[in-house]
Amino acid sequence: MPYCPECGGEMQYIIATKHYVCKSCGLSVTRQELMELREKLRPSIEEDEREKRRKEYLKWWFSKKK
């Protein structure tokens, strides 16, 4: 079952309207819109990972300077 890109709640597929509707926040999107929202959010996850690695490297680098 897919999860809402806005709040992380469960999405339910409504056959009559061909939309996914979030059980928590009520977001209603088509399958295509859901995929586009996920793609839009993905770079921010990669940036967070890059920032985490940068901080770990700097911590290691500065620890070697003492």
VOFILUM-311991 format. One record per residue (C-alpha): y, z negated, x negated. Coordinates in steps of 0.1 Angstrom, whole numbers, plus 5000, padded with zeros to 4 digits. Layout:
BEGIN
YZX/...
***
This chain:
BEGIN
500050005000/503450094985/506149844979/509849864988/512049974959/514949754973/513249414979/509649454968/508249395003/505349585017/505949925032/504150045063/503750415072/504750505107/502850825116/505150915146/508250945124/506551015091/508550745074/507750435054/509350125067/509749795048/508349495066/510849265049/514249445047/513749735072/514350015047/513150345062/512450645040/510350955038/507650995012/509951214991/512850964993/510450684983/509350884952/513050964943/514050594946/511250494923/512150754898/515750644899/514750284892/512250364864/514850424836/516250074842/512849934835/512550134803/516050024792/515049654798/511949704776/514049864749/516549584750/513749324748/512349504717/515749514701/516249144706/512849064692/513549284661/516949114655/515348774658/512648874633/515249034609/517548734610/514648494604/513848674571/517448624559/517248244558/
***
